[in-house]
Amino acid sequence: MKRQKRDRLERAHSNGYQAGLAGKNKENCPYQSTDAKMEWLGGWRDAINDRQMGLFK
């Protein structure tokens, strides 16, 4: 069970990162559960920071 939960949260983080790279707004988070939403937003923030540092265009 722990692996399934971790995989789900890792997927949420990855989806948030991809959304951030695409320039989507953080209000577009598709998750309702607190854990998944936090992971998605964390990925989104990581992507925004990477874009600001010039790692992606």
Secondary structure, 3 states (H helix, E strand, C coil): CHHHHHHHHHHHHHHHHHHHHCCCCHHHCCCCCHHHHHHHHHHHHHHHHHHHCCCCC
